[in-house]
């Protein structure tokens, strides 16, 4: 089907669990068109698809990549953007989430991007408010735009190296390594990758592996050697020390010995396995610095692609599709 004939029907983007394969592919295909906007050598790196619209970045947790990526994506679409930092807003005086959003909407917001420590926060707001709500990470639940930019990065990479512009993720094996329990990135990636036909193997200490996670359609192993065997992509997760209330492994040294992705552990992997990480990296904890900066790492490409993915999502939510001519 031609890009212009495919349309988007959802008001919000809350999680990958809700999406069909067709919807995910529409986002990736639309992002592919937007990549070219950011890569323009000469001329203006903007398209007039959200002119006069108001995009509000509302973050309750720290963020470098997601917040700046949404802000830049809004600018590239010619929207106005506004940031609300929870620590200096009237939330600290006891205002509820609903009241705060009602006040933001009184200023005619079109899109509201929310990062919150409580799972379900974005969905609760989306059900009661007219703005388009985008979940930028809710507790341990989902981080849908991260998974979409990850899938997009894999698809672009394998299309490039296989010289096949139609290549899909079907049949790809992706090993996700680290703290699975606390990771919304892992959950969104499991949904996204399995819906796109990839197989996912999860690897980490038993204490950082949620019970029954296999029911999401992923394999589980506690052996890094086993996880790396035949993996096309090795996706390292950040050790979320700030979310760990109890000491969940004997020591950081023990974790590094068993689960760090480094030259030694990569001896068990395919020599051309792609290395990915959502950021921020704890260098030399989950990933050694030389591997993070090595020739098979696409960690910074993930960040570049994040802008195109977020442009695609905001455009689809407001305009329903048809980026074609203007992008
Ligand atoms: N990957 C990610 O969500 O990074 P930030 O926390 O910097 O947004």
Boltz pocket constraint, residues with backbone or C-beta under 6 A from the ligand:
constraints:
  - pocket:
      binder: B
      contacts: [[A, 62], [A, 63], [A, 64], [A, 65], [A, 66], [A, 67], [A, 136], [A, 137], [A, 146], [A, 278], [A, 279], [A, 280]]
      max_distance: 6.0
